[in-house]
Amino acid sequence: MILYPRLQLPLSTSKALNEMKIADVLTSRLSFIVLQVLDLTTTLIAFHYGAFEVNPLVGRLTNIFGPAGGVLFSKVIAVLIVFRVRKLMWVANLFYLGVVCWNIIVLLGLSHVIR
């Protein structure tokens, strides 16, 4: 039997983790940035395997700047818009959570088709 030592967090950190709510995560700028990175990564991987962009604005940007440049440019625009309208951060985070989940579903479908 292997026993793992219990992780000891400082009292302030463990108290903060216990008091964190879903609303705090949804309104977090860090959550938004992580979702943007996940969206960028999953989109570029999907492009690599033959997927295409369904968002007309991002699709147009990818035609102008290339796949990586267009998606990255759209991420910069999203960050600029959402960081200025802080009250809607939770809506943007929910939206991009859905986008990332959709991208993962597409990637799973592409992996099935490729095999």
C-alpha positions as CSV (number, residue, x, y, z in Angstrom):
1,M,0.0,0.0,0.0
2,I,1.4,3.4,-1.0
3,L,0.5,6.4,1.1
4,Y,0.7,9.8,-0.4
5,P,1.5,12.7,1.8
6,R,-1.4,15.1,2.2
7,L,-0.9,18.4,0.4
8,Q,-0.7,21.2,2.9
9,L,-1.9,24.5,1.5
10,P,-1.5,27.8,3.4
11,L,-4.6,28.6,5.4
12,S,-5.5,31.6,3.2
13,T,-5.2,29.5,0.0
14,S,-7.3,26.6,1.3
15,K,-9.9,29.1,2.6
16,A,-10.0,30.9,-0.7
17,L,-10.5,27.6,-2.6
18,N,-13.4,26.6,-0.3
19,E,-15.0,30.0,-0.8
20,M,-14.7,30.0,-4.6
21,K,-17.9,29.8,-6.5
22,I,-18.8,28.9,-10.1
23,A,-19.8,32.5,-10.6
24,D,-16.2,33.5,-9.7
25,V,-14.8,31.1,-12.3
26,L,-17.2,32.3,-14.9
27,T,-16.4,35.9,-14.4
28,S,-12.6,35.4,-14.2
29,R,-10.3,36.9,-16.8
30,L,-8.0,34.0,-16.4
31,S,-10.8,31.6,-17.3
32,F,-11.4,33.7,-20.4
33,I,-7.8,33.6,-21.4
34,V,-7.5,29.8,-20.9
35,L,-10.6,29.3,-23.0
36,Q,-9.2,31.5,-25.8
37,V,-6.0,29.4,-25.8
38,L,-8.0,26.2,-25.8
39,D,-10.1,27.5,-28.7
40,L,-7.1,28.6,-30.7
41,T,-5.3,25.3,-30.1
42,T,-8.3,23.1,-30.9
43,T,-9.2,25.2,-34.0
44,L,-5.6,25.0,-35.4
45,I,-5.5,21.2,-34.8
46,A,-8.9,20.8,-36.6
47,F,-7.6,22.9,-39.5
48,H,-4.6,20.6,-39.7
49,Y,-6.9,17.6,-40.1
50,G,-9.1,19.2,-42.8
51,A,-11.8,21.1,-40.8
52,F,-13.0,24.5,-41.8
53,E,-14.2,27.6,-39.9
54,V,-18.0,27.9,-39.6
55,N,-17.9,31.4,-38.1
56,P,-18.2,33.7,-41.2
57,L,-16.1,36.5,-39.6
58,V,-13.3,34.2,-38.5
59,G,-13.5,32.4,-41.9
60,R,-13.0,35.7,-43.7
61,L,-10.1,36.6,-41.4
62,T,-8.5,33.2,-42.1
63,N,-8.9,33.9,-45.9
64,I,-7.1,37.2,-45.4
65,F,-4.4,36.3,-42.8
66,G,-4.1,32.5,-43.2
67,P,-5.4,29.9,-40.7
68,A,-3.2,30.7,-37.8
69,G,-3.2,34.5,-38.3
70,G,-6.9,34.7,-38.8
71,V,-7.8,32.8,-35.7
72,L,-5.2,34.6,-33.7
73,F,-6.5,38.0,-34.9
74,S,-10.1,37.0,-33.9
75,K,-8.8,36.0,-30.4
76,V,-7.2,39.5,-30.1
77,I,-10.5,41.1,-31.1
78,A,-12.4,38.9,-28.6
79,V,-10.0,39.8,-25.7
80,L,-10.3,43.5,-26.5
81,I,-14.1,43.4,-26.6
82,V,-14.7,41.3,-23.5
83,F,-12.1,43.0,-21.3
84,R,-13.8,46.3,-22.0
85,V,-17.3,44.9,-21.1
86,R,-16.5,43.2,-17.8
87,K,-20.1,42.6,-16.9
88,L,-20.6,40.2,-19.8
89,M,-17.5,38.1,-19.0
90,W,-19.6,35.2,-17.8
91,V,-21.6,35.1,-21.0
92,A,-18.4,35.1,-23.1
93,N,-16.9,32.3,-20.9
94,L,-20.0,30.2,-21.3
95,F,-20.0,30.8,-25.1
96,Y,-16.3,29.9,-25.5
97,L,-16.7,26.8,-23.2
98,G,-19.3,25.7,-25.7
99,V,-17.0,26.5,-28.6
100,V,-14.1,24.5,-27.1
101,C,-16.5,21.5,-26.4
102,W,-17.7,21.7,-30.0
103,N,-14.1,21.8,-31.3
104,I,-13.3,18.7,-29.2
105,I,-16.3,16.9,-30.7
106,V,-15.2,17.8,-34.2
107,L,-11.7,16.6,-33.4
108,L,-13.1,13.3,-32.1
109,G,-15.2,12.9,-35.3
110,L,-12.2,13.7,-37.5
111,S,-10.0,11.2,-35.6
112,H,-12.7,8.6,-36.3
113,V,-12.9,9.4,-40.0
114,I,-9.1,9.4,-40.4
115,R,-8.8,5.9,-38.9
